[in-house]
Amino acid sequence: MSTNSPSLWPPADASPARIADHVRRGVRTAVDHVRPLLQATAFWSAVVMPFLYVPLLLGGLTGSELPTFVALVLVNATVLVIGHGHDVGGADTEADGASEPSQ
């Protein structure tokens, strides 16, 4: 299949540095889109996870349950750190006028 139009790849000004810059911008854009979802998921996981401690603590920690409890605490600490930057109010509080202007 032959066409008279020029090839789109590689672009005329394609240099390794330019292509690497383009890839970095694409990755940065992808991370910027995924970060809020990851932070929100981690935040709410950190909120809910302590409820999983209750059955373990009420039944008493036996030798086989202790590693499970420690792992649960470590995972909870990890998602707490990841979700720390999540803004629970988000942009909705500003849009609704819920925030007071500073004077």
C-alpha angles and dihedrals in degrees: 000000000000125000133182094227119102120256116267094210128091097025116230093248095044112143125161091248092050093048091047090051090051091050091048091052090049093050091046090052091050092049091048089055096046098042097076092050092048092047093048092048092048092046095052091042088055089051095050100038097078088066087067089062093064099075091045094049096042092052092047122247111272123191093267094048096050095078089049091052093047091048090049091052091048093049090047091052090049095052089044090058093044093047095043093101095052113122105217093194093044121177091319094080092055093044092051092050091242093137117082117232112245116245 
